[in-house]
Amino acid sequence: MYILYFDKKIQRLCNDYKYAKKKLPLKIADKLFQTINFIENSSSLNTLIKYKPFNFHDLKGNRLGQYAIDIGSRRDGYRLIVKFNESKEEVFKNSIEITEIIVKEMGNHYD
């Protein structure tokens, strides 16, 4: 799966381990890099949806059309916010075929 980044800041956080360790707790930085590696090596969106530890789910309210992937455990509160160029119906109808994901945000859900 191919990852696009919303901006340079999120790209650096997700690709520069040394920087991520400065900005995030060590456990979360490790989990973030494991998650990015998993996404890059996934053949399709369907793989991400079925991987239970990620708790892949759609968001509501002002984040309609965006989805969350948990980083670490639910208790840790960190998540990646992702989106797709396709509509919600297309995302889930064609989830096997979607191979591009846009990482919009990485942060603590409770901040």
Residue frames as a rotation matrix with the C-alpha (Angstrom) as fourth column:
MET 1
0.589 0.808 0.000 0.00
0.808 -0.589 0.000 0.00
0.000 0.000 -1.000 0.00
TYR 2
-0.357 -0.688 0.632 1.26
0.692 -0.649 -0.317 3.45
0.628 0.324 0.707 -0.89
ILE 3
0.232 0.374 -0.898 1.21
0.913 -0.402 0.068 6.18
-0.336 -0.836 -0.434 1.78
LEU 4
-0.099 -0.180 0.979 0.79
0.468 -0.876 -0.114 9.88
0.878 0.447 0.171 1.03
TYR 5
-0.413 -0.090 -0.906 1.22
0.896 -0.215 -0.388 12.46
-0.160 -0.973 0.169 3.80
PHE 6
0.611 0.791 0.044 -0.97
0.792 -0.608 -0.057 15.48
-0.018 0.070 -0.997 4.39
ASP 7
0.900 -0.380 0.215 2.02
-0.345 -0.921 -0.182 17.73
0.267 0.090 -0.960 5.17
LYS 8
0.120 -0.969 -0.214 5.77
-0.255 0.179 -0.950 17.68
0.960 0.168 -0.225 5.81
LYS 9
-0.262 -0.181 0.948 5.30
-0.943 -0.160 -0.291 17.66
0.204 -0.970 -0.128 9.59
ILE 10
0.594 0.545 0.591 3.32
-0.652 0.757 -0.042 14.40
-0.471 -0.361 0.805 9.64
GLN 11
0.839 -0.357 -0.411 5.65
-0.140 0.589 -0.796 12.92
0.526 0.725 0.444 7.04
ARG 12
-0.164 -0.953 0.253 8.67
-0.555 -0.123 -0.823 13.64
0.815 -0.276 -0.509 9.23
LEU 13
-0.064 0.222 0.973 6.95
-0.977 0.183 -0.106 12.24
-0.202 -0.958 0.205 12.31
CYS 14
0.791 0.510 0.338 6.12
-0.430 0.856 -0.286 9.01
-0.435 0.082 0.897 10.47
ASN 15
0.887 -0.451 -0.101 9.46
0.151 0.491 -0.858 8.59
0.437 0.746 0.503 8.70
ASP 16
-0.073 -0.928 0.366 12.14
-0.318 -0.326 -0.890 10.01
0.945 -0.181 -0.271 11.01
TYR 17
0.393 0.270 -0.879 12.42
0.551 0.696 0.460 7.70
0.736 -0.666 0.125 14.01
LYS 18
-0.592 -0.690 -0.417 14.83
0.767 -0.322 -0.555 9.96
0.249 -0.649 0.719 15.90
TYR 19
-0.814 0.369 0.449 12.38
-0.315 -0.929 0.194 12.88
0.489 0.016 0.872 15.54
ALA 20
0.170 0.940 -0.297 9.41
-0.193 0.328 0.925 10.71
0.966 -0.100 0.237 16.53
LYS 21
0.034 -0.227 -0.973 11.20
0.834 0.543 -0.097 9.62
0.550 -0.809 0.208 19.73
LYS 22
-0.924 -0.381 -0.033 11.63
0.346 -0.798 -0.494 13.30
0.162 -0.468 0.869 20.68
LYS 23
-0.675 0.704 0.221 7.98
-0.579 -0.691 0.434 14.18
0.458 0.165 0.873 20.02
LEU 24
0.415 0.866 -0.280 6.24
-0.565 0.486 0.666 11.03
0.713 -0.118 0.691 21.31
PRO 25
0.428 -0.250 0.868 6.61
-0.734 0.464 0.496 8.57
-0.527 -0.850 0.015 24.17
LEU 26
-0.586 -0.795 -0.156 9.09
-0.746 0.454 0.486 5.83
-0.316 0.401 -0.860 23.17
LYS 27
-0.554 0.450 0.701 6.40
0.250 0.893 -0.376 3.11
-0.794 -0.033 -0.607 23.18
ILE 28
0.531 0.827 -0.185 4.21
0.118 -0.288 -0.950 5.17
-0.839 0.483 -0.251 20.84
ALA 29
0.178 -0.567 -0.804 7.10
-0.898 -0.427 0.102 6.02
-0.401 0.704 -0.586 18.50
ASP 30
-0.815 -0.476 0.331 7.89
-0.354 0.861 0.366 2.29
-0.459 0.181 -0.870 18.24
LYS 31
-0.226 0.832 0.506 4.23
0.482 0.547 -0.684 1.41
-0.846 0.089 -0.525 17.60
LEU 32
0.525 0.382 -0.760 3.90
-0.374 -0.699 -0.610 4.21
-0.764 0.605 -0.224 15.04
PHE 33
-0.260 -0.723 -0.640 6.83
-0.931 0.013 0.364 2.84
-0.255 0.691 -0.676 13.02
GLN 34
-0.827 0.074 0.558 5.46
0.078 0.997 -0.017 -0.70
-0.557 0.030 -0.830 13.28
THR 35
0.188 0.982 0.024 2.10
0.305 -0.035 -0.952 0.59
-0.934 0.186 -0.306 12.02
ILE 36
0.371 -0.130 -0.919 3.64
-0.749 -0.627 -0.214 2.52
-0.548 0.768 -0.330 9.11
ASN 37
-0.717 -0.691 -0.095 5.64
-0.641 0.599 0.480 -0.59
-0.275 0.404 -0.872 8.18
PHE 38
-0.533 0.612 0.584 2.47
0.356 0.788 -0.502 -2.73
-0.767 -0.060 -0.638 8.34
ILE 39
0.487 0.751 -0.446 0.57
-0.071 -0.475 -0.877 -0.27
-0.871 0.459 -0.178 6.12
GLU 40
0.052 -0.558 -0.828 3.38
-0.924 -0.342 0.173 -0.08
-0.380 0.756 -0.533 3.55
ASN 41
-0.880 -0.474 -0.021 3.57
-0.455 0.832 0.317 -3.88
-0.132 0.289 -0.948 3.37
SER 42
-0.214 0.888 0.407 -0.18
0.036 0.423 -0.905 -4.43
-0.976 -0.179 -0.122 3.17
SER 43
-0.815 -0.073 0.575 -1.52
0.543 0.253 0.801 -5.46
-0.204 0.965 -0.166 -0.19
SER 44
-0.367 0.758 0.539 -4.83
0.351 -0.424 0.835 -3.62
0.861 0.496 -0.111 0.28
LEU 45
-0.448 0.332 0.830 -7.07
-0.717 -0.688 -0.112 -1.69
0.534 -0.646 0.546 2.62
ASN 46
0.573 0.728 -0.376 -8.90
-0.404 0.650 0.644 -4.90
0.714 -0.217 0.666 3.45
THR 47
-0.003 -0.690 -0.723 -5.79
0.567 0.595 -0.570 -6.12
0.824 -0.412 0.389 5.30
LEU 48
-0.859 -0.320 0.400 -5.84
-0.071 -0.698 -0.713 -3.01
0.507 -0.641 0.577 7.53
ILE 49
-0.081 0.931 0.357 -9.56
-0.824 -0.264 0.501 -3.25
0.560 -0.254 0.788 8.22
LYS 50
0.646 0.384 -0.660 -9.29
-0.111 0.902 0.416 -6.89
0.755 -0.195 0.626 9.30
TYR 51
-0.358 -0.839 -0.410 -6.26
0.426 0.244 -0.871 -6.37
0.831 -0.486 0.270 11.58
LYS 52
0.487 0.786 -0.382 -8.02
0.650 -0.034 0.759 -6.07
0.583 -0.618 -0.528 14.96
PRO 53
-0.056 -0.529 -0.847 -5.29
0.949 -0.292 0.119 -4.26
-0.310 -0.797 0.519 16.97
PHE 54
-0.887 -0.295 0.357 -5.68
0.419 -0.838 0.349 -1.21
0.196 0.459 0.867 14.69
ASN 55
-0.250 0.889 -0.384 -9.40
0.679 -0.122 -0.724 -0.86
-0.690 -0.442 -0.573 15.50
PHE 56
-0.968 -0.115 0.224 -9.90
0.249 -0.560 0.790 0.72
0.034 0.820 0.571 12.08
HIS 57
-0.107 0.978 -0.179 -13.04
0.909 0.024 -0.416 2.85
-0.402 -0.207 -0.892 12.25
ASP 58
-0.201 0.121 0.972 -14.71
0.660 -0.717 0.225 5.81
0.724 0.686 0.064 10.60
LEU 59
-0.830 -0.150 -0.537 -14.98
0.507 -0.605 -0.615 9.15
-0.233 -0.782 0.578 12.35
LYS 60
0.125 0.972 0.201 -18.00
0.982 -0.149 0.112 11.37
0.139 0.184 -0.973 12.77
GLY 61
0.541 0.189 -0.820 -18.84
0.477 -0.871 0.115 15.07
-0.692 -0.453 -0.561 13.10
ASN 62
0.726 -0.297 -0.621 -16.31
-0.547 -0.796 -0.259 17.44
-0.418 0.527 -0.740 11.58
ARG 63
-0.431 -0.897 0.100 -14.10
-0.676 0.394 0.622 14.44
-0.597 0.201 -0.776 10.71
LEU 64
0.546 0.719 0.430 -16.68
-0.153 0.590 -0.793 12.80
-0.824 0.367 0.432 8.46
GLY 65
0.943 -0.206 -0.261 -14.92
-0.232 0.155 -0.960 10.97
0.238 0.966 0.098 5.62
GLN 66
-0.088 -0.988 0.127 -11.84
-0.815 -0.002 -0.580 10.30
0.573 -0.154 -0.805 7.75
TYR 67
0.760 0.254 -0.598 -10.83
0.009 0.916 0.401 7.10
0.650 -0.310 0.694 9.55
ALA 68
0.385 -0.624 0.680 -8.72
-0.921 -0.306 0.241 6.25
0.058 -0.719 -0.693 12.59
ILE 69
0.449 -0.396 -0.801 -6.11
0.141 0.916 -0.374 3.57
0.882 0.055 0.467 13.19
ASP 70
0.977 -0.064 0.205 -5.12
-0.213 -0.178 0.961 3.06
-0.025 -0.982 -0.188 16.83
ILE 71
0.117 -0.986 -0.121 -1.42
-0.286 0.083 -0.954 3.31
0.951 0.146 -0.273 17.68
GLY 72
-0.904 -0.355 0.238 -0.64
-0.343 0.271 -0.900 1.15
0.255 -0.895 -0.366 20.68
SER 73
-0.655 0.709 -0.261 -3.65
0.755 0.624 -0.201 0.24
0.021 -0.329 -0.944 22.79
ARG 74
0.187 0.820 0.540 -6.94
0.592 -0.533 0.605 2.10
0.784 0.207 -0.585 23.08
ARG 75
0.695 0.049 -0.717 -5.79
0.702 -0.262 0.662 3.17
-0.156 -0.964 -0.217 26.54
ASP 76
-0.375 -0.920 -0.114 -2.74
0.830 -0.387 0.402 4.96
-0.414 0.056 0.909 25.06
GLY 77
0.376 0.710 -0.595 -5.06
0.365 -0.704 -0.610 7.22
-0.852 0.012 -0.524 23.09
TYR 78
-0.399 -0.583 -0.708 -2.79
-0.457 -0.543 0.704 7.75
-0.795 0.604 -0.050 20.06
ARG 79
0.322 0.539 0.778 -4.12
0.498 0.602 -0.624 7.28
-0.805 0.589 -0.075 16.56
LEU 80
-0.894 -0.447 0.030 -3.42
0.217 -0.373 0.902 7.95
-0.392 0.813 0.430 12.91
ILE 81
0.217 0.928 -0.302 -6.13
-0.077 -0.292 -0.953 9.85
-0.973 0.230 0.008 11.08
VAL 82
-0.819 -0.489 0.302 -6.33
0.205 0.243 0.948 8.71
-0.536 0.838 -0.098 7.47
LYS 83
0.239 0.893 -0.380 -8.49
-0.382 -0.274 -0.883 9.42
-0.893 0.357 0.276 4.46
PHE 84
-0.385 -0.246 0.889 -8.94
0.646 0.617 0.450 8.26
-0.659 0.748 -0.079 0.89
ASN 85
-0.914 0.055 -0.401 -9.68
-0.306 -0.742 0.596 9.95
-0.265 0.668 0.695 -2.40
GLU 86
-0.690 0.688 -0.228 -12.72
0.246 0.518 0.820 7.69
0.681 0.509 -0.526 -2.77
SER 87
-0.052 0.771 0.634 -16.14
-0.782 -0.426 0.455 8.15
0.621 -0.472 0.625 -1.12
LYS 88
-0.345 -0.031 0.938 -17.10
-0.840 0.456 -0.294 6.04
-0.419 -0.889 -0.183 1.90
GLU 89
0.689 0.681 0.247 -19.19
-0.473 0.682 -0.558 3.72
-0.549 0.268 0.792 -0.26
GLU 90
0.716 -0.493 -0.495 -16.28
-0.413 0.273 -0.869 3.18
0.563 0.826 -0.008 -2.65
VAL 91
-0.239 -0.850 0.469 -13.83
-0.921 0.045 -0.387 2.66
0.308 -0.524 -0.794 0.21
PHE 92
-0.326 0.124 0.937 -15.75
-0.651 0.689 -0.318 -0.21
-0.685 -0.714 -0.144 1.74
LYS 93
0.801 0.599 0.010 -17.23
-0.369 0.506 -0.779 -1.60
-0.472 0.620 0.626 -1.46
ASN 94
0.820 -0.537 -0.199 -13.81
-0.067 0.255 -0.965 -1.70
0.569 0.804 0.173 -3.14
SER 95
0.746 -0.527 0.408 -11.58
-0.606 -0.283 0.743 -2.10
-0.276 -0.801 -0.531 -0.09
ILE 96
0.588 -0.555 0.588 -9.69
0.465 0.827 0.316 -4.95
-0.661 0.088 0.745 -1.69
GLU 97
0.490 -0.338 0.803 -8.61
0.827 -0.112 -0.552 -2.71
0.276 0.935 0.224 -4.58
ILE 98
0.927 -0.116 0.356 -7.63
-0.168 -0.979 0.118 0.45
0.335 -0.169 -0.927 -2.67
THR 99
0.465 -0.846 -0.262 -3.86
0.853 0.507 -0.123 0.67
0.237 -0.167 0.957 -2.40
GLU 100
-0.479 -0.602 0.639 -3.31
0.391 -0.798 -0.459 4.34
0.786 0.030 0.617 -1.52
ILE 101
0.439 0.546 -0.713 -3.84
0.881 -0.108 0.460 5.90
0.174 -0.831 -0.529 1.90
ILE 102
-0.002 -0.392 0.920 -3.39
0.108 -0.914 -0.390 9.52
0.994 0.099 0.045 2.96
VAL 103
-0.124 -0.110 -0.986 -2.11
0.980 0.144 -0.139 10.05
0.157 -0.983 0.090 6.52
LYS 104
0.364 0.419 0.832 -3.72
0.361 -0.887 0.289 13.27
0.859 0.195 -0.474 7.67
GLU 105
0.294 -0.173 0.940 -2.78
-0.764 -0.634 0.123 13.48
0.574 -0.754 -0.319 11.34
MET 106
-0.014 -0.305 -0.952 -1.01
0.478 0.834 -0.275 11.64
0.878 -0.459 0.134 14.15
GLY 107
-0.516 -0.199 0.833 -1.76
-0.506 -0.715 -0.483 12.50
0.692 -0.671 0.268 17.72
ASN 108
-0.961 0.203 -0.186 -3.33
0.267 0.518 -0.813 11.76
-0.069 -0.831 -0.552 21.05
HIS 109
-0.356 0.919 0.168 -7.08
0.562 0.067 0.825 11.40
0.747 0.388 -0.540 20.80
TYR 110
0.390 0.561 -0.730 -7.51
0.907 -0.096 0.410 12.85
0.160 -0.822 -0.546 24.29
ASP 111
-0.617 -0.647 -0.448 -5.45
0.690 -0.719 0.087 16.05
-0.378 -0.256 0.890 23.81
